[in-house]
Amino acid sequence: MITLYTSPTPNGHKASILLEELGLKYRVHRLDLAAGETKSPDYLKISPIGKMPAIVEELPGGVQRRLFGSGAILMHFAEHTGRLLPQGEARGEALSWMMLGISDLGPTAMDMFRFSVRAPEKIPYAIDLFKSELLRCYQALDNRLAEEEYLAGEYSVADISCFTFIAVAASMGGRLLERYPHIKRWHDTIIARPAVQRGLAVPE
């Protein structure tokens, strides 16, 4: 049995979308971020720096395997099932765009939010820096999606990795989808997938 430790965030939704797409059975442990559950001693045994999401997988013989962080979860289950990670030349594209979502798009979007919304003092240099980096990610995605239907040519973990942060940005009432027509086409295609809709509803 798979237990998914998560909350309704873009990173959490990467894991739940993946599990839904793969049709794997799992149970959900909703993490209370406001209560500091990711910093509790029990959770730190699963995810040493409190990264979320995390998974505990119960294996035969009473063995447990832990995975923490959306990137590890995406990679592990794609490799384990042989799905959502293309082979051949497309594999490199899939891994590259998956990592862009994990190491560039996601963290930049979070830092932009922190400095422009949550910070008690607004620092123009930081806001301008993260805004320019975020726009650079958007443009790279739009350029790629002008060439291919999906980031690696076929639907894969690369799309899941980037989609959740694009979906949040699009839902906030900005002009992201107006400015980047190829991202809009891709976003609208992915959000219509039944497994994606189920994954976005986790945790209830």
SERO-4910 file (N, C-alpha, C, O; in steps of 0.05 Angstrom, whole numbers):
BEGIN
 pado doro    nc1    nc2    nc3   cac1   cac2   cac3    cc1    cc2    cc3    oc1    oc2    oc3
  Met    A     17    -24      0      0      0      0     18     25      0     39     26     13
  Ile    A      9     45    -14     22     70    -16      8     91      1    -17     94     -1
  Thr    A     22    104     19     11    127     34     23    152     24     48    156     25
  Leu    A      7    171     14     16    196      4     11    217     25    -11    222     34
  Tyr    A     33    230     34     32    252     53     32    278     36     52    283     22
  Thr    A     11    293     38      8    315     19    -10    338     30    -21    335     52
  Ser    A    -11    359     15    -30    381     21    -37    393     -7    -24    387    -26
  Pro    A    -58    409     -8    -67    419    -34    -50    442    -44    -57    465    -44
  Thr    A    -26    435    -53     -7    453    -64      3    443    -92     -2    420    -98
  Pro    A     16    460   -108     25    450   -134     44    426   -131     42    407   -147
  Asn    A     62    426   -112     80    403   -109     64    378   -100     70    356   -110
  Gly    A     46    382    -82     29    359    -73     13    348    -96     10    323    -98
  His    A      3    365   -113    -13    356   -135      3    341   -157     -8    325   -172
  Lys    A     29    346   -159     45    331   -177     43    301   -170     40    284   -188
  Ala    A     46    295   -144     45    267   -136     18    254   -140     16    232   -149
  Ser    A     -3    269   -132    -30    257   -134    -38    254   -163    -52    234   -170
  Ile    A    -31    272   -180    -37    269   -209    -22    245   -220    -34    229   -235
  Leu    A      3    242   -213     18    219   -223      5    193   -214      2    175   -231
  Leu    A     -2    190   -189    -14    165   -179    -40    160   -192    -47    137   -198
  Glu    A    -56    181   -197    -81    177   -211    -77    169   -240    -90    151   -251
  Glu    A    -57    181   -254    -51    174   -281    -43    145   -284    -49    131   -303
  Leu    A    -28    136   -264    -17    108   -265    -38     88   -254    -34     64   -257
  Gly    A    -59     98   -242    -80     80   -232    -70     64   -208    -80     42   -203
  Leu    A    -52     75   -192    -42     61   -169    -60     67   -144    -69     90   -141
  Lys    A    -65     47   -128    -81     50   -104    -64     63    -83    -41     56    -78
  Tyr    A    -75     83    -69    -61     97    -48    -80    109    -28   -104    113    -35
  Arg    A    -71    113     -5    -86    128     15    -73    155     20    -49    158     15
  Val    A    -88    173     30    -78    201     33    -77    208     63    -96    205     78
  His    A    -54    219     70    -51    232     96    -48    262     91    -27    271     81
  Arg    A    -68    277     98    -67    306     93    -49    319    114    -54    316    138
  Leu    A    -29    333    105    -11    347    123    -23    375    130    -31    390    112
  Asp    A    -23    381    155    -32    407    165     -8    426    166      7    426    185
  Leu    A     -4    441    145     19    459    143     18    481    164     39    488    175
  Ala    A     -6    491    169     -8    513    188     -1    504    216      9    520    232
  Ala    A     -6    479    222      0    468    248     29    459    250     38    449    272
  Gly    A     44    461    229     72    453    229     77    423    228     97    413    238
  Glu    A     58    408    217     61    379    216     85    370    201     96    349    207
  Thr    A     94    385    181    118    376    166    143    379    183    164    369    175
  Lys    A    141    393    206    165    395    223    163    377    247    181    377    264
  Ser    A    143    360    248    140    342    271    161    320    269    170    312    248
  Pro    A    170    309    292    190    287    292    181    263    276    198    251    262
  Asp    A    155    256    277    146    233    261    149    238    231    157    220    216
  Tyr    A    142    262    222    144    267    193    173    270    185    180    262    162
  Leu    A    189    281    202    218    284    194    232    257    191    253    256    178
  Lys    A    220    236    203    231    209    198    226    200    169    240    184    158
  Ile    A    205    211    157    198    205    130    212    224    110    223    216     90
  Ser    A    211    249    117    223    270    100    241    287    117    232    305    131
  Pro    A    267    282    116    286    294    136    287    324    138    293    335    159
  Ile    A    280    339    117    279    368    119    250    378    116    246    401    111
  Gly    A    231    360    120    203    368    119    193    373     91    173    388     88
  Lys    A    205    362     70    195    366     43    168    352     40    163    331     52
  Met    A    152    364     23    126    354     18    121    357    -12    128    377    -24
  Pro    A    110    336    -25     98    312    -13    119    290     -6    142    293    -12
  Ala    A    109    270      6    126    246     12    108    222     10     83    223     12
  Ile    A    121    199      7    107    174      4    121    153     21    145    152     23
  Val    A    105    136     34    114    112     47    101     89     33     76     87     32
  Glu    A    117     71     22    108     48      7    113     23     22    136     18     29
  Glu    A     93      8     28     96    -17     43    101    -40     24     85    -46      6
  Leu    A    125    -52     27    134    -73      9    131   -100     22    127   -102     47
  Pro    A    133   -122      7    131   -149     19    152   -153     41    174   -142     40
  Gly    A    144   -169     61    162   -174     83    163   -152    104    181   -152    121
  Gly    A    144   -134    103    143   -113    123    162    -91    119    166    -73    136
  Val    A    176    -90     95    195    -69     89    180    -44     80    160    -46     66
  Gln    A    190    -21     88    178      4     80    199     20     64    223     21     71
  Arg    A    190     33     43    207     50     27    195     78     28    171     82     24
  Arg    A    212     98     33    203    125     34    214    140      9    235    134     -1
  Leu    A    198    159      1    206    178    -21    197    205    -12    174    209     -4
  Phe    A    214    225    -14    206    252     -7    214    272    -29    235    270    -40
  Gly    A    195    290    -34    199    309    -56    186    300    -81    187    276    -88
  Ser    A    173    318    -95    158    311   -119    175    299   -141    166    281   -155
  Gly    A    200    308   -144    217    298   -165    224    268   -161    222    253   -180
  Ala    A    230    261   -136    236    232   -131    212    215   -136    214    193   -146
  Ile    A    188    225   -128    163    210   -132    157    206   -161    151    184   -170
  Leu    A    159    228   -177    154    226   -206    173    206   -219    165    189   -234
  Met    A    198    208   -212    219    192   -225    216    162   -217    217    145   -234
  His    A    211    157   -192    210    130   -182    187    115   -195    191     93   -206
  Phe    A    163    126   -194    140    111   -204    139    110   -234    129     91   -245
  Ala    A    149    130   -248    151    128   -277    170    105   -285    164     90   -303
  Glu    A    193    103   -272    212     82   -278    201     55   -269    204     35   -283
  His    A    188     54   -246    179     29   -235    156     17   -252    155     -8   -256
  Thr    A    139     34   -263    117     24   -279    123     23   -309    109     10   -324
  Gly    A    144     37   -317    151     38   -345    131     56   -361    128     52   -385
  Arg    A    119     75   -347     99     92   -360    106    121   -354    119    128   -334
  Leu    A     97    139   -372    100    168   -369    129    177   -369    135    200   -361
  Leu    A    146    160   -379    174    168   -383    183    155   -409    191    131   -409
  Pro    A    183    170   -431    190    158   -457    219    148   -458    236    157   -442
  Gln    A    224    130   -476    251    119   -480    264    133   -504    252    149   -518
  Gly    A    289    126   -509    304    137   -532    310    166   -528    314    175   -506
  Glu    A    311    181   -550    318    209   -549    298    225   -533    306    245   -520
  Ala    A    273    217   -533    253    233   -518    257    231   -488    247    249   -473
  Arg    A    272    211   -478    276    209   -450    292    233   -439    285    244   -418
  Gly    A    312    241   -453    328    264   -445    311    289   -444    313    306   -426
  Glu    A    293    293   -464    275    316   -464    257    315   -440    253    335   -426
  Ala    A    245    291   -435    227    288   -412    241    295   -386    229    309   -369
  Leu    A    264    285   -382    279    290   -357    286    319   -354    285    330   -332
  Ser    A    294    331   -376    303    359   -375    279    378   -368    282    395   -351
  Trp    A    256    373   -381    233    390   -375    221    384   -347    211    401   -334
  Met    A    223    358   -339    214    352   -312    231    367   -292    220    378   -272
  Met    A    257    368   -296    274    381   -277    271    412   -278    274    425   -258
  Leu    A    264    422   -302    258    451   -303    235    457   -285    235    478   -271
  Gly    A    214    440   -285    192    445   -267    199    443   -238    189    459   -222
  Ile    A    217    425   -231    225    421   -203    245    441   -193    242    452   -171
  Ser    A    265    447   -209    287    464   -200    285    493   -208    299    510   -196
  Asp    A    269    499   -228    268    527   -238    240    539   -235    236    558   -220
  Leu    A    220    528   -249    193    539   -249    181    540   -221    172    561   -212
  Gly    A    181    517   -208    168    516   -182    181    534   -161    167    551   -149
  Pro    A    207    531   -156    220    548   -136    218    578   -143    215    595   -125
  Thr    A    221    585   -169    219    613   -176    191    624   -171    188    647   -161
  Ala    A    171    609   -178    143    617   -172    139    621   -142    126    640   -134
  Met    A    149    603   -126    146    605    -97    161    630    -86    150    644    -69
  Asp    A    185    635    -96    200    658    -87    187    684    -96    187    704    -81
  Met    A    176    684   -120    161    707   -129    137    713   -111    132    736   -103
  Phe    A    123    692   -103    100    695    -85    109    705    -58     97    723    -46
  Arg    A    131    694    -47    140    702    -21    148    731    -20    141    746     -2
  Phe    A    163    740    -40    173    767    -40    153    788    -48    153    811    -38
  Ser    A    134    781    -65    115    801    -75     89    801    -59     75    821    -59
  Val    A     83    779    -44     58    778    -29     63    775      1     51    790     17
  Arg    A     79    756      9     81    749     37    102    765     53     99    768     77
  Ala    A    122    775     40    143    789     54    133    814     67    118    830     55
  Pro    A    140    819     92    131    844    106    143    869     93    132    890     95
  Glu    A    166    866     81    179    888     67    183    881     38    195    860     32
  Lys    A    173    897     20    175    891     -9    202    901    -19    209    925    -16
  Ile    A    218    883    -30    244    890    -39    244    889    -70    243    867    -82
  Pro    A    244    912    -83    241    913   -112    261    895   -127    254    882   -147
  Tyr    A    286    895   -118    307    879   -131    299    850   -132    301    837   -153
  Ala    A    290    839   -109    282    811   -108    258    805   -125    257    785   -139
  Ile    A    238    823   -124    214    819   -140    220    819   -169    210    803   -184
  Asp    A    236    839   -178    243    841   -206    260    817   -215    256    807   -238
  Leu    A    277    807   -198    294    784   -205    277    759   -209    280    746   -230
  Phe    A    259    753   -191    243    729   -193    222    731   -215    215    712   -228
  Lys    A    212    756   -220    194    759   -242    207    754   -268    196    741   -286
  Ser    A    231    764   -272    245    760   -297    252    730   -301    251    720   -324
  Glu    A    259    716   -280    265    688   -282    240    672   -288    240    653   -303
  Leu    A    217    680   -276    192    666   -281    184    670   -310    174    651   -323
  Leu    A    187    694   -320    180    700   -348    198    684   -367    190    676   -389
  Arg    A    223    680   -359    241    664   -376    232    635   -377    234    623   -398
  Cys    A    222    625   -355    211    598   -355    186    596   -373    183    578   -389
  Tyr    A    168    616   -370    144    616   -387    151    616   -416    139    602   -432
  Gln    A    170    633   -424    177    635   -452    189    610   -463    183    602   -485
  Ala    A    206    597   -446    218    572   -455    196    550   -459    197    535   -479
  Leu    A    177    549   -441    155    530   -444    139    536   -469    132    518   -484
  Asp    A    132    561   -473    116    568   -496    130    562   -522    118    552   -541
  Asn    A    156    567   -523    172    561   -547    172    531   -553    169    523   -575
  Arg    A    176    516   -532    176    487   -535    149    476   -545    147    459   -562
  Leu    A    128    487   -533    101    477   -539     91    488   -566     70    479   -576
  Ala    A    105    507   -577     99    515   -605    109    493   -624    100    492   -647
  Glu    A    128    476   -615    140    455   -632    127    428   -627    126    412   -646
  Glu    A    119    423   -603    110    396   -595     83    398   -580     78    418   -567
  Glu    A     67    377   -582     42    377   -568     46    377   -538     32    390   -523
  Tyr    A     66    360   -529     74    359   -501    104    364   -499    118    364   -519
  Leu    A    113    368   -475    141    377   -471    161    357   -481    183    365   -491
  Ala    A    155    331   -479    174    311   -489    163    298   -515    171    276   -522
  Gly    A    144    311   -528    131    300   -551    106    284   -545     86    287   -559
  Glu    A    107    268   -524     84    253   -514     80    261   -485     98    270   -471
  Tyr    A     56    257   -475     49    263   -447     67    248   -428     70    223   -431
  Ser    A     78    262   -408     98    248   -391    100    263   -364     85    282   -359
  Val    A    118    253   -348    124    266   -322    134    295   -326    131    312   -308
  Ala    A    144    301   -349    153    329   -355    129    348   -354    131    370   -343
  Asp    A    107    339   -365     83    356   -366     71    359   -338     63    380   -330
  Ile    A     70    337   -323     60    338   -296     76    356   -278     66    372   -263
  Ser    A    103    355   -281    121    371   -266    117    401   -269    118    416   -250
  Cys    A    111    409   -294    108    438   -299     79    447   -297     74    470   -291
  Phe    A     60    429   -302     32    437   -305     21    449   -279      7    469   -280
  Thr    A     28    438   -256     14    446   -231     19    475   -225      1    489   -215
  Phe    A     44    485   -230     49    513   -224     37    531   -245     29    554   -239
  Ile    A     35    522   -270     21    537   -291     -8    539   -284    -21    560   -288
  Ala    A    -20    517   -275    -48    517   -268    -55    537   -245    -75    550   -246
  Val    A    -38    538   -225    -42    557   -203    -40    585   -214    -57    602   -207
  Ala    A    -19    591   -230    -16    618   -240    -40    626   -258    -49    648   -256
  Ala    A    -50    607   -273    -73    613   -291    -98    618   -275   -115    633   -283
  Ser    A   -100    605   -252   -125    608   -235   -125    634   -219   -146    640   -207
  Met    A   -103    648   -219   -101    672   -202   -111    697   -216   -108    719   -206
  Gly    A   -121    694   -240   -134    716   -254   -115    734   -270   -123    756   -279
  Gly    A    -90    726   -273    -72    741   -290    -76    736   -319    -96    725   -327
  Arg    A    -57    745   -335    -59    743   -364    -40    722   -376    -33    723   -399
  Leu    A    -31    703   -359    -12    683   -368    -21    669   -393     -6    668   -413
  Leu    A    -45    658   -393    -54    643   -416    -60    660   -440    -60    650   -462
  Glu    A    -66    685   -436    -70    704   -459    -43    710   -472    -42    712   -497
  Arg    A    -22    712   -456      4    721   -467     18    697   -480     35    702   -498
  Tyr    A     13    673   -472     28    650   -482      8    630   -493     -1    612   -479
  Pro    A      1    632   -519    -20    616   -531    -14    586   -531    -32    569   -530
  His    A     12    579   -534     19    551   -535     17    538   -507      9    515   -504
  Ile    A     24    554   -486     19    544   -459    -11    540   -454    -19    521   -441
  Lys    A    -27    559   -464    -56    557   -460    -67    531   -473    -83    517   -460
  Arg    A    -59    526   -498    -68    502   -511    -61    477   -495    -77    459   -492
  Trp    A    -36    476   -486    -26    453   -470    -40    451   -443    -49    430   -435
  His    A    -43    474   -429    -57    475   -403    -85    464   -406    -94    448   -390
  Asp    A   -100    474   -426   -127    466   -430   -130    437   -436   -149    424   -428
  Thr    A   -111    426   -451   -111    397   -458   -107    380   -433   -121    361   -428
  Ile    A    -87    388   -416    -80    372   -393   -102    374   -371   -109    354   -359
  Ile    A   -112    398   -367   -132    401   -345   -158    386   -351   -174    381   -333
  Ala    A   -162    379   -376   -186    364   -384   -183    334   -379   -203    319   -381
  Arg    A   -159    325   -373   -155    296   -368   -169    288   -342   -165    301   -321
  Pro    A   -184    266   -342   -198    258   -318   -179    252   -294   -185    260   -272
  Ala    A   -156    240   -300   -137    234   -278   -126    259   -266   -121    260   -242
  Val    A   -122    279   -283   -111    305   -273   -132    318   -255   -126    329   -234
  Gln    A   -157    317   -263   -179    329   -247   -181    315   -220   -185    327   -199
  Arg    A   -178    288   -221   -179    274   -195   -155    281   -178   -158    284   -153
  Gly    A   -132    283   -190   -108    289   -175   -109    317   -163    -99    321   -141
  Leu    A   -120    336   -177   -123    363   -167   -142    365   -143   -142    384   -128
  Ala    A   -160    345   -140   -179    345   -118   -168    331    -93   -182    329    -73
  Val    A   -142    323    -93   -130    310    -71   -112    330    -56    -97    345    -70
  Pro    A   -112    331    -30   -132    318    -12   -158    332    -12   -160    356    -17
  Glu    A   -179    317     -6   -206    329     -6   -208    350     17   -229    362     21
***
